[in-house]
Amino acid sequence: MIIPKNVRDLLGINEGDFLELRVENGKIVLEKERKVDLEEVERKFEEHERRIAYARRASLGDLKGVVLEEEFDD
């Protein structure tokens, strides 16, 4: 299958890229194949968020002993 250069340029398709071909609602859909699995990336981000969640939780007394005036003095 030959894809016109202006279409390749518009979609960022280069020689050697893998394309996904499928049929949707009776039409042929051709997309550039992703190099990463977005679902896997999302799972990794969720796992990372769970692992660092403790760092975001503030508790009463976190600022105990902090004098705000000293924080802004220059």
Secondary structure, DSSP 8 states (H G I E B T S, - for coil): ----HHHHHHHT--TT--EEEEEETTEEEEEE--SS-HHHHHHHHHHHHHHHHHHH---TTTTTT--HHHHH--
